[in-house]
Amino acid sequence: MESVVDKFLRYVKFDTSSDEESNTVPSTLKQLKLAGQLSKELSNLKLKNVSLDKNGYVTAVLPANTEKAVPAVGFIAHMDTSPETSGKNVNPRIIEDYDGGDIVLNEQKNIVLSVKDFPEITNYRGKTLITTDGTTLLGADDKAGIAEIMAAVEYLVQHPEIKHGDIKIGFTPDEEIGRGPDHFDVKKFNAEFAYTVDGGGIGELEFENFNAASAKITVYGRNVHPGEAKGKMINSMLIAGEFMGMLPESEIPAATSGYDGFYHIVSMKGDVDRTTLNYIIRDFSQKKFEKRKNFIKNCVSKINRKYDREVIKAEVTEQYKNMKEKIEPVKYIVDIASQAMRESGVEPKIVPIRGGTDGARLSFMGLPTPNIFTGGHNFHGKFEYIPTFAMEKAVQIIVKIAQITEKNYSNSF
């Protein structure tokens, strides 16, 4: 049996960055290379109904090996990585018996994973860590989840004495740009409930997530030769700066935690004639979420009134909602995951997701889908790392979820 670490190290070699500016499905064709590899591996494991559809979604079924009527359980992870940091030519480093100090990721560029900046890393003293080389992201979000699901499935195939119901597998494209469930066929997947394996540190178990929207702010200027600009030029970049200054400084990701919401600028591009700002808006409370969206629009209105013309426009688009309302009526699926963690020697940490997963939208599409950890930290950037023992625990927990569901639950529940 190939270890979960070996699988992970293979998968991160695939460049699968998604692209928010693309209109194709998937947003980048390179995601199909990993999709093809995964569908091949699932077929080699003799799973049934292995499918790679035209949109890049991979699904398969490990059939039940019990005579009991138990719910079909799904496990889902996404293939794409964040476009915020390069995922090309990922070169993982393996740090054995971590000594608890700073880790030099790239000596030439003086890139250091420091204890001062990331103090939680000291929790893994004596463990084996996988880090980046300081030039790319690692891709644990969510190739660790893929590797953990694949390793668990392989283990169940090789250990038929472990009884389970139907296990449904799903790998999706474009989660990082909010499109993961766009073409996910819940009816075809045919699971009673599922888990995304897409969380952070070991023990995380989540069934609450942000309400989410994107805001594209476009500022229109007027370019005139600077020598003749008095009373004529309108510099879109300066107006963009006005807008940015209207948003509260304390409500950004770097200044918030727990159930705090935020405004987050993710990109900007501009010149005198035109500037574009791309924001994401997040809050757990639906009421506060609505207030945030309205605040953006009110700021735009104030600026337009100031200039007595439409110099700025906001396009606010909802992305996903807090899954809590869909999970609470079937809270037993969270209990199953909690029990699986405890039986695997991991204390569950039920925390809100300060982000989103495919499970948020899938829950509103009729497939309740909480989220369990992958073990990784500092996703989306060059300081990303993952302890190998956490990946191994995630594999155990996936297997345990299948066992507990078969033992304790029936379709008459």
C-alpha positions as CSV (number, residue, x, y, z in Angstrom):
1,M,0.0,0.0,0.0
2,E,1.4,3.4,-1.0
3,S,1.5,5.7,2.0
4,V,-0.6,8.8,2.2
5,V,2.6,10.9,2.2
6,D,3.8,9.3,-1.0
7,K,0.5,10.0,-2.7
8,F,0.6,13.6,-1.5
9,L,4.1,14.2,-2.8
10,R,3.0,12.9,-6.2
11,Y,-0.2,15.0,-6.4
12,V,1.5,18.3,-5.5
13,K,3.7,17.9,-8.6
14,F,0.5,18.6,-10.7
15,D,0.1,22.4,-11.3
16,T,-3.7,22.8,-10.8
17,S,-4.1,26.5,-10.0
18,S,-7.5,27.8,-10.9
19,D,-8.2,31.1,-12.7
20,E,-11.0,33.5,-11.6
21,E,-10.7,35.4,-14.9
22,S,-11.4,32.3,-17.0
23,N,-14.8,31.4,-18.4
24,T,-14.0,27.7,-19.1
25,V,-15.0,24.7,-17.0
26,P,-12.8,23.8,-15.4
27,S,-11.2,27.3,-15.3
28,T,-7.8,25.8,-16.2
29,L,-7.4,22.8,-18.4
30,K,-4.3,21.7,-16.4
31,Q,-6.7,20.5,-13.6
32,L,-7.8,17.8,-16.0
33,K,-4.3,16.2,-15.8
34,L,-4.7,15.5,-12.1
35,A,-8.4,14.5,-12.7
36,G,-7.3,11.9,-15.2
37,Q,-4.6,10.5,-12.9
38,L,-7.1,10.2,-10.0
39,S,-9.7,8.5,-12.2
40,K,-7.1,6.0,-13.3
41,E,-6.0,5.2,-9.8
42,L,-9.6,4.7,-8.7
43,S,-10.2,2.3,-11.6
44,N,-7.0,0.4,-10.6
45,L,-8.5,0.0,-7.2
46,K,-11.5,-1.6,-8.9
47,L,-14.0,1.0,-7.6
48,K,-17.3,1.1,-9.5
49,N,-18.8,3.8,-11.6
50,V,-15.6,5.7,-12.0
51,S,-16.3,8.8,-13.9
52,L,-14.4,11.8,-15.2
53,D,-17.0,14.1,-16.8
54,K,-16.5,16.9,-19.3
55,N,-16.4,19.5,-16.6
56,G,-13.5,17.8,-14.7
57,Y,-15.4,16.2,-11.9
58,V,-14.2,12.8,-10.7
59,T,-16.6,10.4,-8.9
60,A,-16.5,6.8,-7.9
61,V,-18.1,4.3,-5.6
62,L,-16.6,1.8,-3.2
63,P,-19.6,-0.6,-2.9
64,A,-20.9,-1.7,0.4
65,N,-19.6,-5.0,1.9
66,T,-22.3,-5.3,4.5
67,E,-25.8,-6.8,4.4
68,K,-27.1,-4.0,6.6
69,A,-28.9,-1.1,5.0
70,V,-26.7,1.9,6.0
71,P,-26.5,5.4,4.6
72,A,-24.1,6.1,1.7
73,V,-21.3,8.4,2.9
74,G,-19.4,10.7,0.6
75,F,-15.9,12.1,0.9
76,I,-15.0,15.1,-1.2
77,A,-11.9,17.1,-1.9
78,H,-10.9,19.7,-4.5
79,M,-8.1,19.4,-7.1
80,D,-7.4,23.1,-7.7
81,T,-5.0,25.2,-5.7
82,S,-5.2,28.9,-5.0
83,P,-4.2,31.2,-7.8
84,E,-2.9,33.7,-5.2
85,T,0.6,31.9,-5.2
86,S,2.2,29.9,-7.9
87,G,1.5,26.1,-7.9
88,K,4.0,25.4,-10.7
89,N,7.1,23.3,-10.0
90,V,6.3,22.6,-6.4
91,N,9.4,21.3,-4.7
92,P,8.4,20.0,-1.2
93,R,10.9,19.7,1.5
94,I,10.8,17.1,4.2
95,I,11.9,18.1,7.7
96,E,12.3,15.0,9.9
97,D,12.4,15.2,13.7
98,Y,11.6,19.0,13.7
99,D,13.6,20.7,16.4
100,G,11.1,23.4,17.2
101,G,13.1,26.3,15.7
102,D,13.0,28.4,12.6
103,I,13.0,26.6,9.3
104,V,15.0,28.1,6.4
105,L,12.8,27.4,3.4
106,N,15.1,29.2,0.9
107,E,18.5,30.3,1.9
108,Q,19.2,32.2,-1.3
109,K,16.1,34.3,-1.0
110,N,16.2,34.5,2.8
111,I,12.7,33.0,3.2
112,V,12.2,31.6,6.7
113,L,9.3,29.9,8.3
114,S,9.8,31.5,11.7
115,V,8.5,30.6,15.1
116,K,7.9,34.3,15.8
117,D,5.6,34.7,12.8
118,F,4.0,31.2,13.0
119,P,4.3,30.1,16.7
120,E,1.9,27.1,16.3
121,I,4.6,25.3,14.4
122,T,6.3,24.5,17.8
123,N,3.4,22.1,18.5
124,Y,5.0,19.8,16.1
125,R,8.4,19.5,17.7
126,G,9.8,16.0,17.0
127,K,7.4,15.4,14.1
128,T,8.1,15.1,10.4
129,L,6.9,18.2,8.5
130,I,6.5,18.8,4.8
131,T,7.2,22.4,3.8
132,T,7.6,24.4,0.6
133,D,11.0,25.5,-0.8
134,G,9.9,29.1,-0.3
135,T,9.1,29.8,-4.0
136,T,5.6,28.3,-4.4
137,L,2.7,27.2,-2.3
138,L,2.6,23.5,-1.2
139,G,-0.8,22.5,-2.3
140,A,-2.0,20.8,0.9
141,D,-5.2,22.7,0.2
142,D,-6.5,20.4,-0.9
143,K,-4.2,17.7,-2.3
144,A,-3.7,16.5,1.3
145,G,-7.4,15.9,1.4
146,I,-7.2,14.0,-1.9
147,A,-4.3,11.9,-0.7
148,E,-6.1,11.1,2.6
149,I,-9.2,10.0,0.8
150,M,-7.3,7.9,-1.7
151,A,-5.3,6.3,1.0
152,A,-8.4,5.5,3.1
153,V,-10.1,4.0,0.1
154,E,-7.1,1.9,-0.7
155,Y,-7.0,0.7,2.9
156,L,-10.7,-0.3,2.8
157,V,-10.2,-2.2,-0.5
158,Q,-7.3,-4.1,1.0
159,H,-9.2,-4.8,4.3
160,P,-12.6,-6.2,3.3
161,E,-13.1,-7.4,6.9
162,I,-13.9,-3.7,7.7
163,K,-17.6,-3.5,7.1
164,H,-19.0,-0.4,5.5
165,G,-21.9,0.9,3.4
166,D,-21.4,2.5,0.0
167,I,-18.6,5.0,0.0
168,K,-18.9,7.8,-2.5
169,I,-15.8,9.6,-3.7
170,G,-15.8,13.1,-5.3
171,F,-13.0,15.3,-6.5
172,T,-14.0,18.7,-7.8
173,P,-12.3,21.5,-9.7
174,D,-12.3,25.3,-9.1
175,E,-13.2,25.3,-5.3
176,E,-10.7,28.1,-4.7
177,I,-12.6,30.5,-7.0
178,G,-16.0,29.5,-5.6
179,R,-17.2,27.4,-8.5
180,G,-16.6,23.9,-7.1
181,P,-20.2,22.8,-6.8
182,D,-21.4,24.6,-10.0
183,H,-21.6,21.4,-12.0
184,F,-21.6,18.8,-9.1
185,D,-24.4,16.3,-9.7
186,V,-25.8,15.7,-6.2
187,K,-28.4,13.3,-7.6
188,K,-25.8,11.2,-9.4
189,F,-23.5,11.3,-6.4
190,N,-26.3,9.8,-4.4
191,A,-24.9,10.0,-0.9
192,E,-27.1,10.6,2.2
193,F,-24.4,12.9,3.6
194,A,-20.7,13.7,3.0
195,Y,-17.6,15.2,4.4
196,T,-15.2,17.6,2.7
197,V,-11.6,16.8,3.7
198,D,-10.5,20.4,3.4
199,G,-9.8,21.8,6.8
200,G,-6.7,22.9,8.6
201,G,-4.9,21.7,11.7
202,I,-5.4,18.3,13.2
203,G,-8.7,17.8,15.0
204,E,-10.6,20.6,13.2
205,L,-14.2,19.7,12.6
206,E,-16.4,22.4,11.1
207,F,-20.1,22.8,10.2
208,E,-20.2,26.7,10.2
209,N,-18.7,28.8,7.5
210,F,-18.8,32.4,6.3
211,N,-21.5,33.9,4.3
212,A,-19.5,35.0,1.3
213,A,-19.7,37.5,-1.5
214,S,-17.2,39.1,-4.0
215,A,-17.2,42.8,-4.8
216,K,-15.6,44.1,-8.0
217,I,-15.1,47.8,-7.7
218,T,-14.4,49.6,-11.0
219,V,-13.3,53.3,-10.9
220,Y,-13.5,55.4,-14.1
221,G,-11.1,58.3,-14.5
222,R,-10.3,60.9,-17.2
223,N,-6.7,61.1,-18.5
224,V,-5.4,64.5,-19.7
225,H,-1.8,65.5,-20.3
226,P,-0.6,66.4,-16.8
227,G,0.6,69.8,-18.0
228,E,-3.0,70.7,-18.9
229,A,-4.8,68.7,-16.3
230,K,-6.1,71.4,-13.9
231,G,-9.8,71.0,-13.5
232,K,-9.9,68.2,-16.1
233,M,-8.0,65.2,-15.0
234,I,-9.8,62.6,-12.8
235,N,-7.2,60.0,-11.6
236,S,-9.0,56.7,-11.0
237,M,-6.3,55.4,-8.7
238,L,-6.7,58.3,-6.3
239,I,-10.5,57.7,-6.2
240,A,-9.8,54.0,-5.6
241,G,-7.6,55.1,-2.6
242,E,-10.5,57.2,-1.3
243,F,-12.8,54.1,-1.4
244,M,-10.2,51.9,0.3
245,G,-9.9,54.5,3.0
246,M,-13.6,54.4,3.8
247,L,-13.4,50.7,4.8
248,P,-12.7,50.1,8.5
249,E,-9.0,49.3,9.1
250,S,-9.9,46.9,12.0
251,E,-12.1,44.7,9.7
252,I,-9.5,43.0,7.6
253,P,-8.3,39.4,7.8
254,A,-5.1,40.3,9.6
255,A,-7.1,42.0,12.4
256,T,-9.9,39.5,12.9
257,S,-10.5,36.0,14.2
258,G,-13.2,33.6,15.5
259,Y,-16.7,34.8,14.4
260,D,-15.4,38.3,13.2
261,G,-16.2,39.2,9.6
262,F,-14.1,41.2,7.3
263,Y,-13.5,43.0,4.0
264,H,-10.5,41.7,2.1
265,I,-8.9,43.2,-1.0
266,V,-7.4,40.4,-3.0
267,S,-6.2,42.3,-6.1
268,M,-5.9,45.7,-7.7
269,K,-5.0,46.9,-11.1
270,G,-5.1,50.4,-12.5
271,D,-4.0,53.5,-14.2
272,V,-5.3,57.1,-14.5
273,D,-8.2,56.1,-16.8
274,R,-9.4,53.0,-14.9
275,T,-8.8,51.1,-11.7
276,T,-10.2,47.8,-10.6
277,L,-10.3,46.5,-7.0
278,N,-11.4,43.0,-6.2
279,Y,-12.7,42.4,-2.7
280,I,-14.2,39.5,-0.8
281,I,-16.8,40.1,1.9
282,R,-17.2,37.6,4.8
283,D,-19.4,37.2,7.9
284,F,-21.0,34.4,9.8
285,S,-24.1,36.4,10.7
286,Q,-26.5,36.8,7.9
287,K,-27.6,40.2,9.3
288,K,-24.1,41.5,9.5
289,F,-23.3,40.1,6.1
290,E,-26.1,42.1,4.6
291,K,-24.9,45.2,6.4
292,R,-21.4,44.7,4.9
293,K,-22.7,44.4,1.4
294,N,-24.8,47.5,1.8
295,F,-21.9,49.4,3.3
296,I,-19.8,48.7,0.2
297,K,-22.7,50.1,-2.0
298,N,-23.1,53.1,0.3
299,C,-19.4,54.0,0.0
300,V,-19.8,53.9,-3.7
301,S,-22.8,56.1,-3.7
302,K,-21.1,58.7,-1.5
303,I,-18.1,59.0,-3.8
304,N,-20.4,59.3,-6.9
305,R,-22.3,62.1,-5.1
306,K,-19.0,63.8,-4.3
307,Y,-17.9,63.9,-7.9
308,D,-21.5,64.4,-9.2
309,R,-21.1,61.6,-11.8
310,E,-20.6,57.9,-11.8
311,V,-16.9,57.5,-11.3
312,I,-17.1,54.3,-9.4
313,K,-19.3,51.2,-9.6
314,A,-19.7,48.1,-7.4
315,E,-20.7,44.6,-8.6
316,V,-21.5,42.5,-5.6
317,T,-22.0,38.8,-6.2
318,E,-22.9,36.2,-3.6
319,Q,-20.7,33.1,-3.5
320,Y,-22.0,30.8,-0.7
321,K,-23.9,30.8,2.5
322,N,-23.3,29.5,6.1
323,M,-24.1,25.8,6.1
324,K,-25.0,25.7,9.8
325,E,-28.8,25.9,9.1
326,K,-28.5,22.8,6.9
327,I,-26.3,20.8,9.2
328,E,-28.1,21.3,12.5
329,P,-31.1,19.2,11.5
330,V,-28.8,16.3,10.8
331,K,-26.3,17.0,13.6
332,Y,-25.6,13.3,14.0
333,I,-23.2,13.4,11.1
334,V,-21.0,15.8,13.1
335,D,-21.3,13.3,16.0
336,I,-20.1,10.5,13.8
337,A,-17.0,12.5,12.8
338,S,-16.4,13.5,16.5
339,Q,-16.6,9.9,17.6
340,A,-14.2,8.8,14.7
341,M,-11.7,11.3,15.8
342,R,-11.8,10.3,19.5
343,E,-11.5,6.6,18.6
344,S,-8.4,7.6,16.5
345,G,-6.8,9.4,19.4
346,V,-7.6,12.9,18.2
347,E,-9.6,15.4,20.2
348,P,-12.2,17.2,18.0
349,K,-12.0,20.9,17.8
350,I,-15.3,22.2,16.6
351,V,-14.6,25.6,15.1
352,P,-16.1,27.9,12.5
353,I,-14.5,27.8,9.1
354,R,-13.0,31.2,8.4
355,G,-13.5,30.6,4.7
356,G,-15.6,28.2,2.7
357,T,-15.6,24.7,1.3
358,D,-17.5,23.0,-1.4
359,G,-19.6,21.6,1.5
360,A,-21.2,25.0,2.1
361,R,-23.0,25.1,-1.2
362,L,-23.4,21.3,-1.4
363,S,-25.4,21.5,1.9
364,F,-27.8,23.9,0.3
365,M,-28.0,21.6,-2.8
366,G,-29.3,18.8,-0.6
367,L,-26.1,17.1,0.4
368,P,-25.3,18.0,4.0
369,T,-21.5,18.2,4.1
370,P,-19.4,19.3,7.2
371,N,-15.7,19.6,6.9
372,I,-12.8,17.7,8.6
373,F,-9.2,18.5,8.8
374,T,-6.3,17.8,6.4
375,G,-3.6,18.7,8.9
376,G,-2.2,21.6,6.9
377,H,-1.3,25.2,8.0
378,N,-0.8,28.5,6.2
379,F,-2.6,27.6,3.1
380,H,-2.3,29.6,-0.2
381,G,1.2,30.7,0.4
382,K,4.9,29.9,0.5
383,F,4.8,29.3,4.3
384,E,2.4,26.4,3.9
385,Y,3.3,23.2,5.7
386,I,1.8,20.0,6.9
387,P,2.9,17.4,9.6
388,T,2.8,13.9,8.2
389,F,1.3,12.3,11.3
390,A,-1.8,14.5,10.9
391,M,-2.3,13.2,7.4
392,E,-2.0,9.6,8.7
393,K,-4.6,10.4,11.4
394,A,-7.0,11.8,8.8
395,V,-6.8,8.5,6.9
396,Q,-7.7,6.6,10.1
397,I,-10.6,9.0,10.7
398,I,-12.1,8.5,7.3
399,V,-12.0,4.7,7.8
400,K,-13.5,5.1,11.2
401,I,-16.4,7.2,9.9
402,A,-17.2,4.4,7.5
403,Q,-17.1,1.8,10.3
404,I,-19.2,3.9,12.7
405,T,-21.8,4.6,10.1
406,E,-22.1,0.9,9.3
407,K,-22.2,-0.1,13.0
408,N,-24.5,2.4,14.5
409,Y,-26.8,3.9,11.8
410,S,-29.3,2.5,9.3
411,N,-31.3,4.1,6.6
412,S,-34.4,4.0,8.8
413,F,-32.6,6.5,11.1
